Each structure stands twice: as C-alpha cells, then as structure tokens.
Amino acid sequence: MAELRVCALYPDLMNIYADRGNMLMLQWRCAWRKIGFRLVGVGLGDELSSDEHDLFYIGGGQDRDQLLCARDLVEVKSGALHAAAERGAVVLAVCGGYQLLGHAYVLGAQEVAGVGLVDLRTVREEGPRLIGNVAIEVELDGEPGPRVLAGFENHGGRTVLGPGEQPLGRVLRGNGNDGASGQEGVRRGNVIGTYLHGPLLPKNAWFADWLIRRALGLDALEPLDDELERQAHLSARRAAGV
Amino acid sequence: MTDPRLDPRIALARGVAGVLRLGGRGATSLPGRLLMRLDRGALARLSGRLPQGSAVISATNGKTTTAAMAASILTGAGVRLVHNRAGANMAGGVASALLEALRRGGMTGELGLFEVDEFWLEQVVGELAPRALVLSNLFRDQLDRYGELETIADRWVQVVEGAPADTALALNADDPLIADLGRSRSGVLYFGVEDPTVALPGLEHASDSKHCRRCGTPYRYEAVYLGHLGVYRCPNCGAERPQPTLAAERVELRGLRGARFDLRHGQHRAAVELPLPGLYNVYNALSATALALSLGRSLAEAAAGLERVKPAFGRAETVMIGERRLAILLVKNPAGANEVARTLTLEAGEHDLLGILNDKVADGRDVSWIWDADFEVLAPRIRRATCTGTRAAELGLRLKYAGVPPARIRVEPALDAALDAALAGLPDGRPLYAVPTYTAMLSLRELLAARGQVRDSFA
C-alpha cells in the first residue's frame, strides 16, 4: 500500500493562517483512497531526515516566530532539505514559509538569510500589506491545461524572483509576489512557494491531488466525490472575482 | 456652565444623529465620527461631563456580553449608565453614545460604560482617562484587519503604560498576553478560573499564545481552560500566571442553559446561577465582576446582577419560530467557535445546525479561521448541517473534513431558503442551532424581524 509521508516544519510556530486545513486535505484525500498517511512535526532544533518524507510543508508565522524558524532552517535543516528537494520530494511553502525558501528576507536594516532552495529575495516595504482574495492561473505538468488556484493573501513582504526562476502562476486577481510583476509564487520542479493561504488546499482540492501524485510519483489517483470541493473552489474564485 | 449643545460642532453632529433616527437607521457611529473630525478633543470634553467618570472593557472575545453583564450589575446597584451600542465600539461609537446622552447642563447618565475595539483602545483610553479598565483576552481573530496578535499585545503595553496612575486596572490572569500587561504596575486586580474539573485535556489547535511573552520559551500548562487561557508557567524565565484575587470556583457547565459557579474575592464568596452558557461566559462574568469591584461595588451586587443578565444581541439568544426553537450563537473566530462547539456537545442528542459564514469586512474577509476551529469535536453529533452565507460552500467543506458525512451537509447560499430548509427538516421538539458570523447574525435578525419573529432587528 502506498503511503504519503508528510513532514510539517515548525507546526507550533508556522501555522498562523489555519495551515492545518492543508494537512487535513492531504490526510483525508489519502485516507479515502486507502493511501496511508503519516504526519510528523519537526520543530526548532530537531534534526531533519532527508529521505523519510515525501512532502515537506511549511506555513506562515508571526514575525518573531518566523525569524526563529529562519535561523533554525539555515543552521539545522538546510542540508536535509536541499537533499530532499534534489531527489524530487515535494516542498510546499506558504506565506511566511515561502519567504524563507529564498536567499534573504529583508526587514529594514536586518537581512535574514533563508534556506535558498530557490532564487528569490523578499523585502518588507513601508507600503501597505498586500491583503485580499487572489486567483492565479497555473500550468502544471500532468494537468490537461491551465488551471486556477484561488486563495487569500496577506503579506507585507514583496518577493522578487531571480532571473532563472519561474513563478507558480500568473495573477488573475489580487497582488501576487509584489503587486507589480503579475507573478505569483515560485516553482522549481517539486519545490513550490506561494502567498496563497486561505488555506490553499481546501480551496483547491485538485491541487492537493496534484501534490499527492507528485509526492508519490503516481500518474493518476482514484477519483472522489468532489461536489463540495468543487463548490468550495468556485466560492473562493467568486470571492476573488474570477 | 455653558450648554455644550450650543457648540456648533456638537449641534451639527446631534443634527445628523436626529436625521439618521428619522430615517429609521437607529443611532450609528456616524454622528460621533463626524464630531471627532470636527473636534479632536470631543471624547475627553464630553466624557468629562460624566459625574462618575467612565469604565472601559476590551478583549477579542466577549466585549459585548461583558458590557451587558456589567450594565446589569451597575444598573441593579442604581447607577445610571451611558453606554455604546453593541458593535459600535470604535471611537466614533463611543462619541455617538456620549452625544446621545447629552442634555442641558449635563448627561442622562452618571457613569460611562464602554466596550472598545482592540485597535481603538489606545486612543479611547487616552481621551477618556477611565476610572476602570478591564482587559480580558486576546485571541487570533481577523488577521486581515488587525495584523498579528503580538502587534496588538505590543500596542496594549502602550495603553497600560499611558493609562493614568489612578485608573483601576483589572486583568485576566489566565491569558498570558493579558496578565503580562500588569508586570510593571501595582494594585492590579487579577481574575481567573480556579477549577481543574473544567480544564481541557491539552492545548487546542487554535491556541495562540503558547510561547512566553518575555523569553519565547513554550509555557508549561498545569491546566488549560479555553484556548491559551489557563494556569501556565515559563520553565525558562519563571514568568507565571499571577494568583487571581477574584476567582470563579466550583464551575458547573450546564450546556445552553447556563453555568453555575462561586465567585470568590478575598474573604467574600457568592454563588452565581448564570443564565448564559459556556466557560467563555464564566470568563465574561469574571470580567464584569472585576469591573464592578474596581468601581467600588460589592461581590453580592455583582452576583445579583449576573443572575439577571439577558443574552446580548445574538449571543446564545433563543427565538421561537412557531413551535420551533432557534438558538443563535455568534461565532467570530476559532476560540469562540471552539467554545460554542464545546457547549453544544453538552446538550443531549444529535444537533441540527444552521452555519452562516460571511466574509464581509466586519466578519473578516479572510475565512481561513474556520480551519483553525475544532469542529471535529462536534462532528459526530451533527444530524444535519445547513450551510449558508457568502462563503457557504467553504463552511460545508470544512464540516466534511471535520468528519461530518457529506449526505448530512447541505449548501444553500441564500439565507432565507437555508433557514426554511433547516426548519423544515427539524425533528419535533428539537432546536435549530444557528451559528452565524457577525454580519450573518445581523442578516438573520433582519430576516426574522421581517417575518415578524423578532420585534426589532436592532434590539
């Protein structure tokens, strides 16, 4: 029997935007298909194993907690996370977690180093926080065509991708990475970062399935009765105006 | 003394209030907002006319109910009050209440009793210089509107530091974010629950302030009462819950019917039969009692007032629709939702639920929070869930992933159709539990008023 082994990074600290919703989606959508599901939380100071998990998740946190996690990520977990990404494990980083994926997060005079899985840099600007419903269009391998991800964003940081880096999607409504580029999130292979919380997966059940497929190396999953999931997705899209 | 009503700015704002009343809009915060734009010192000048000064309550959860409880205690003790209306709790709402109370040569009331929005507390306290300030809790609420919890806590440090030395400060000992505000102040009245039998098995998922306010180490909890409220200690720096001098003991939760407990303050003790449900209302009762004690009232007066209190606007209010009973339980955030879920599990049988999830500004546009609430506790007890509101389907989905079978979940975005469907399927003699967000509660009351089932949609 297949099993999805999920590692939640800093579940006590990086959980501000109901990140549990994302975990519940993965858990139940595996369970209904008789796919095993194992969730391990790894906190500050804990060693991280690079090959015991198929999917690494990191959510959003308050500023102070995010700084604590940034340091720990670089000092304690960087090697294992890089190794996991290289062998194709899925890394999903949302909101504050997304900011930590890059090289640096600049808060005024302070520059906080990130784990550097992707080439991006985030600057906390004086301007207003970027808050609201958001919808983006994504093109993912294994999907028949462009699809929509809907969510809610709430971030003070502006994220700029390095020259070789691809965004997760194109902004249809909302602000995205910096409110100007039209880009939202980042994707390099199975490493994904995004500002869409809301939480992301309940609003986009199809994307939860895409992540499960990528994490387990499966071409297809048994279909489920997704009537409520479909309605919830449409509800979130409507809120964003798409 | 000159009549303040002759001040042209006040006259204009009062005129606007009069026009709004004629238009059937009721008093809103608009006249007060207008006045404050015309006259920045208006709050201080108007509240200065209150012979007994004012008292201020703030919290994420329970402001309105606590104010209603305090009003019941104080009016029972013969104090004439000026207070703001439910929800009108920003500076403009307070100013509107003061404007409305203005009479020739004085005020209609002796004491101002104001619930104040977390974000507006600094300004309002600065201008009112209240005699008593009661701070009850800080929970994760509307992040899209308020930013992070610690940011509000930091602002409240400024509020407390800036409050006059003779303002009596009452703080919830069980909320580490609140209790720590009293760190550098003497004479603080701390209140809390002292009853391990109502403690939870552990921290709930939505718990917010799990880490020491001073050094960042996770607190150790000897007892968790509600969210992050409980008996805590930091194993690193030793910061711990202050010993409450006002406590609720021997607490007995009786489902929706209410709660019974003993209030203890020093040598004094009083039994209370509270007609409002849940441990959250025991905390509200403690806050209201702390306010009354701070103003020199007795514990006996507090207990008597608490027993007379009526549910505030949609907070555990029951409405009869023909033979059918509709109980309305406002839910605004995960901590509140968890308490409502806990209260409903104390009621026998399987429940019919009408969940109304809106995403207007006053609800919080970000509906993420439903995934932080522990609906799992309630899921096995749900017979039928009708989900409505602007984000109906997302609430339905949340319940599905909490373990409610999809066949028991119905999504009907239109409120009137949802209410009819929920009532139509209701078994004889069973109540319908409506669980609305803030604007959803207002819509529900308006709908019921339009159907003649409640007298006044702004009761």
Interface residues (C-beta under 8 A of the other chain):
Chain A: D12 L13 I16 Y17 A18 R20 G21 L24 M25 W28 Q62 D63 R64 D65 L68 R129 I131 G132 N133 F152 N154 H197 G198 P199 P202 K203 D225 E227 L228 E229 Q231 A232 L234 S235 A236 A239
Chain B: R140 L143 D144 G147 E148 L149 E150 H205 K210 H211 G216 P218 P334 D359 R365 D366 V367 S368 W369 I370 W371 D372 T390 R391 A392 A393 E394 G396 L397 R398 K400 Y401 P406 I409 V411
